[in-house]
Amino acid sequence: MNQQMELFPAYESDSVTTEELDAAVSRMAEAKKEYDAKKKESNEAHAIWQSRAEYVQRLLEKAGKKSYKVDGVGTASIVEKLKVTVPSAPEDKAAFFTWLRETEGVDSFNHYATVNYQSLNSFYNLKYEESENKDTFEIPGLSSPESVKELRFRR
């Protein structure tokens, strides 16, 4: 945090010079370049780890073992679990939610019938733009929107 304070000091003045903006955007661009490089390194390291994990899993399966311990290193284990995907087709969603509501009740339905925040925001913005009276527009169950500003940077 101290390093951030040195790079971007608090401004006491109401005016900003173009030199200050040039320097700040240049520092931001350098930080983005460094972030992208480290992210690429992280992705490459993850790919290596994933490849080695898959190899160890194949060896364990070939050896007929569920786990294997190496003293001083750790234990590699194969864990089996069932995994389903969220229904994407409208008829599949309807069938699942009908089943959920009828067999598990309204509380379970309300718990599992979630929406992705990006989809919700897109939907809200669409309905807001379509509304005739934007001053009183609201969707029941949703809190009032918060205006958020974000800086985007492209090279």
N, C-alpha and C positions, 0 to 999 in steps of 0.2 A: 504494500500500500504506500509506503514511503517513496518508493521509486515512481509510482504514479503521480504523487504529489509534486515531485521534482520535475517530471516531464510535462505536467499540465498544471501549472500554478493557478491558484484562484485569482480571478481578475477583480480588482477593486474599482476599475474604471468602467464607465458605460460605453466607451468606444473601443473598437478593435481595429488594428491596422491590418492592411493586406499582408504585410510581412509576418505578422502573428498567425494569420490564417494559413499562409503558405507553409510556414514551419509546422503548424499543428497538423495540417493535412498530410504533409510529407512524413511526419513521425507516425501518423496513423497508417499510412500506406506501408511503411517499413514494418510496423507491428503486424499488419495483415499478411505481408510476405513471410515473415517469421512464423506466424501462426499456421499459414498454409503449408510451409515446409515441415513443421513439427507434426501437423495433422497427417501429412503424407507419410512421414516416418512412422507414426503411430499405426496407420493403416497397414503399412508394410510389415511392421512388427506383429500386428494382429494376424495377418495372413500367414506369416511364418509359424506363429503359435498354433493357429488353426490347422495347418498342414501337419505339424508334428503331433498334435492331439489326435488327428484322424489316423495317423500312422500307428500311434500307441494303441488306439482303440482296435485297429485291425489286428495288431499283434496279440492283444489280450483275447480277442475273439478266436483267433487261430489257436491260441494256447488253451482255450476253454476256461478262461478265468474271468471273474467279475471284477476283481481288483488285484493290484500288485503293489507291494510296499518296497521301497528302496530306503534302507536305513540312512538317516541323515539328509534325505532328499524329500520324501513324501510318498503319498499313496495315490496311484491312478485307479479310478473306479469307473465302471460302466453303470450308469443308472438308466433304467428304462421307465418311460412315462408316456402316457397318452397325450396327444396334442391335437386340438381341433382348430380350425380357422373360423373366423367370424363370417357368417353368411353374407355374401355380397349381392346375390340375386334378390330382387324384391320379394318374389314368392317364397324363397327360402327364409328370408328375414321374417316375413309374415307368419310362416309356419312355426318357426322357432319361438317368436314372441307370443303367439297364441298358445302354444304348448306351455311355455314358461308361466304365463298368466294363469292358465287353467290348472296346472299341476302344482305350481310352487307358490302361487298367490301374488297379490299386488306388490307386496314389499320386495319380493325377489325380482319381479318384473322391473320395478323402479330401480333396483340396484344394478341389474345386468343390462338394461336397455340404455346404454350410454351412447354418447355421440362424441366424435373426435372434435377437439376444440377448434381446429382449422375449419372443419365443415360447419360447425356451429357459427363461427364468426362470418363465414361466407354467406350462410343462410340469413343471419341477422342483418348483414349489410344489404343484401338483396331486398329483404322485406322492408328495411328502413327506406331504401331508395324508392320502392314502390308505394310507400305510404303517402297519403295525401296531407296529413298533418304531422310533420316531423317533430314538432314541439311536444306532442302528447303520445308519440309512438312508444309502445312497449309490447313485449311478449310475456305473457304470464309465466311466472316461475324463473324468469331471468332477471338478474340484477341490472341496474342501469349501466350502460357501457362506460368504460373508462377510456378517455382519449389518450393514446400513447404515441409519442413521437419516437421515431427511430431513424438513425442515420444509415444510409446505404452507400456503399462505395464500390465503384467498378473501375476496372483498368481497361 
